[in-house]
Amino acid sequence: MAKLLGLRCRECGAEYELQATHVCEMCFGPLDVVYDQAALRKVVSRQRIEQGPASMWRYRDLLPVEDDTPVVTLGEGFTPLVKADRLGAELGLRNLYLKNDSMNPTNSFKDRVVSVAISWARAHGFETIACASTGNLANAVAAYSARAGLECFVFIPVDLEPAKVVSISVFDPNVVAVRGNYDEVNRLCSQLLESTPWAFCNINIRPFYAEGSKTLTFETIEQLGWKLPDEIIIPIASGCQFVRHRQAIRELIDYGLVRDDRVPALTGAQALGCAPVYNAFKSDTPERVLPVKPNTIARSIAIGNPSDGIYVNRIALETGGVVEAVTEDEIVAAMRLLARTEGIFTETAGGVTIGVLAKLARAGRWKGDEVVVAYVTGHGLKTADVLASVDGHARRVEIEPTLKSFREKVNI
């Protein structure tokens, strides 16, 4: 089944052949993959999905990789959906769920998009994979390039967290550390497109890369028994995945995979130290997203000039969601809250998501019985350094190896 028809501009509707390009030549709008929906309606079903592999590739029919294309996979996806009873009890939410994507092969959500991007790129003759990254994407691109046997270049800010640099470097990619922030790194990579025959995951093959995001929502809904939640809390970096989660909901409804056509509220989470989408959402002109200079510990989502920011605000308003932001202290507090209540160690981006969840819950956004899902997109070991200055040992004591010392020091 040839299911891919081409690319289409999200703004003006101009159509293009399937190729490594991401910007409309007519209006400079973003390009999206176009599927043959009539053909897909004949084959897509719950049964077909449930008979697929226990990975995100069970949704292959809805991804931009043809049926005869070998995929590059490390077993990504189908991560746990955790019923967060203890965290929910603290926040007054009786039906709170956490989609724990830190359980992916390189411990972040990025494995989903990279698996799709590299599978498409290899099938179309690319021999070198590259990306601009704040860490998690570079980690995934390095791992999946190694798996595929492809040359790899990752461009990162020079001050990236040491733990992330180690987890990237172990796969032996070409690491280019740029003296600048992510937006400057991304601009350099965009310039390199003109002189290199490379597939940049989040630039020239972005339309295909972005489609992998949908699987996070596909899985969530399947794990909820093919029922849509009332609200989903999503971290915002470029806004790319936020847009694809809305698309995923639409496809679930259009292909009859869910019986309800009620679209969940989609809510975005940002750190106040890099909150261009939040700033616009709170203003009188939510589609005027002005760039900011990032200054936050949540570096994996610290994009000061988000490409899909205006679409995030459109979707949030359309679905009844909001965009909220939290302080640095609230980020760390949320990381500790999640660990203490649910045993999940998330990175700073997850602290942003859980921080916003907690902030909205305490402000009375929900009555208590709503089904709320929060996306936890990366593991805490990637950003463990932010906890080093926090007193995390309040219950620690040092004793001699004797019962007497134990009884003197430990109050039980």
Secondary structure as UniProt FT lines:
FT   STRAND          4..9
FT   TURN            10..12
FT   STRAND          15..16
FT   TURN            25..27
FT   STRAND          30..35
FT   HELIX           37..41
FT   TURN            42..43
FT   HELIX           46..50
FT   HELIX           56..62
FT   TURN            67..68
FT   STRAND          81..83
FT   HELIX           85..91
FT   STRAND          95..100
FT   HELIX           101..103
FT   TURN            105..106
FT   HELIX           110..123
FT   TURN            124..125
FT   STRAND          128..132
FT   HELIX           136..148
FT   STRAND          151..157
FT   TURN            158..159
FT   HELIX           162..169
FT   TURN            170..171
FT   STRAND          174..178
FT   HELIX           182..192
FT   TURN            193..195
FT   STRAND          199..200
FT   TURN            201..205
FT   HELIX           206..211
FT   TURN            212..213
FT   HELIX           214..223
FT   TURN            224..225
FT   STRAND          231..235
FT   HELIX           240..254
FT   TURN            255..256
FT   STRAND          265..271
FT   TURN            272..273
FT   HELIX           276..281
FT   TURN            286..287
FT   HELIX           299..301
FT   TURN            307..308
FT   HELIX           309..319
FT   STRAND          323..326
FT   HELIX           328..342
FT   HELIX           348..362
FT   TURN            363..364
FT   STRAND          371..376
FT   STRAND          378..379
FT   HELIX           380..387
FT   TURN            388..389
FT   TURN            394..395
FT   HELIX           403..409
//
